[in-house]
């Protein structure tokens, strides 16, 4: 107990240092010591207050598709991660720029070299990026994290907060509660009430509040061609009692959303056993990871041993589009079927929906 208290004290001290550094960094820009540039086109930033997944990239893709006729350029952090690949795949009409250099400088140079070609710039994970003036700040809140748990009440490294809720909400023009369909309505109402109190205190009572969710649509089978659109697409309504085992694999910021969606898809399936394999966010999969999953699948076989008229096992490997884009070759080459087992590898295809109502058309508002 004494050791744990010592750890908590150390983390709290480091959190105060983090908070002071964040406020000082922001002050350097607000005081004019460091310059905030204004681009010649509108800039829409999508960000969050916490570390981890909150739906930033799906929201950027959603905006890009709806603003495509205006000429869209998307600027990402540019670490060569899966967000860049996913945006390029899902937003073919937009220009995606990823650079490890200053996003401010990269965006400014690009717009100057391409005048009159673009009408809006979308900044992925830009809420804490002070160097560029944002015309609209969209703050994503992951409902699965909540706002009352200790890890979302403390700054890094003790908690998950990049900055205080009051500071982030004080700059937000639009607040979006993501995964609103995966939590109890009473919990969602409490989160919305809490946010509205902070907005009132921050003198931003007119901030728009919206709700979003990821809607599973189908399983896209992958194959040796290396592209999801080359495989077979299975409607979710047609997969009941299709598989003996389902192994869900993900390395994303919010693995609980993936787990809950798969659980709902196979909820009434009496035949299928579901197993989950979670990895760190942005995990670069290795063949050894998949070998371990194959071994797990063989150990939980439900048929008779080979040679005794055993029924061939049907095993589905299901991952997210983001995971697939990150480690395409590993997924495609790791699950070859055998005499005993028929492996099928799928992406879970989902659509991102946004509305002012929690019930998306039923008229229920909070």
Steps between C-alpha positions, in 0.01 A plus 500: 500500500779742592676425172181566301447831678855596413438418135178703499678796660775486236250477215297790641815711518585417140140581398539848649820548301316386185214741568734791563690424179177482298373830636837668441512372143151637435592832662796541266256508209221699664749769608649528152847381594446211260304565182173336404462508122169543319467301179313644199236223522280390793660256742289242683675318785387167643655411834443368848584570860621150584761269357373194318223444250204735494394491135720780361597325178147375416372853556766645270406245233130582549568872453724439198230299322234764570726791399659326202347739244684792665847352459630344823853469628562295817806555718603225742784461745689292247658227704439251218223343705174339405291820511676629187438176310140480614425859396657451157293185452168640624535853357628459141373845406705676768871578512662353811823659620702329769827638623713469810597866456295787634145455373468878503787545255398204286142624467608856423748391230250263339219754478739762360620261229143398413295822505128488421497116487377440854213647696548350846776344709421224751748452783498155658584522872538875495332625818830551682679631190534871570716602202208509254184706543194273495168633376311206654612275787322165529554319830438124500403330828512122532188398692660169598761692701237706675589814692473389861767228510834596661699440181303771318520748786880524527761636263774287353676293619272423796193506278406522132439874470715704264359815658219590739146446379420865565786615275410266213125568519573871527635492143254251349246618244348154464502215755434150369420209732634196315389139563181642649316176414738284707418651840183519709282800424518605867881507483491701179259752652734546796797563269304754297383674817859519625623646171221759490593617850862551391387681183279733705791572734727564201240741357448280195139386549429509126756233415337242275462150647473200270512121523679242288533127471673232297247274329620150398387428144668184373799267517738554209698186427868553424704292261829475317417793272578724794198727472176470701285576196627186325348265755150393592279734702279327755192688628482474879150356474640196316775386736301341783648162598750521216821466703621270777735765631538875454830663594477877520838672460558869552765751601297822515449779748159373613497118485182484710298635207625215279426244772148632558418505129617141447311394810179648362553348154541148639279544807233251390744257341493172693770332293774762505761551771651849504857580603660844516864589441579860594830669416632851573374786286684521165650154558708378204399136477758227458454150365575373850188681628285312253676172575396536864140562394503195273631292787219629721247412231632144464495446877132597522384282213145375551513202262640153541873438448610472134457152360181426695254652254547841657305786352726757340526805723379833362690785667451869428782746562344845526693826526435870448571690180761702683684187618483347154644807328783503755611136455336379180759238405504340844123450501491367145780246537452371854182295472522231236229238524581134564322165492383559857427872493350748257624849583325808364641847563267800507492874554203627695357771277335784687343831411530815710175682573444839661180671613358750745282229657624201697242280331599606146164585355267380773485853638637432847722780620687555824 
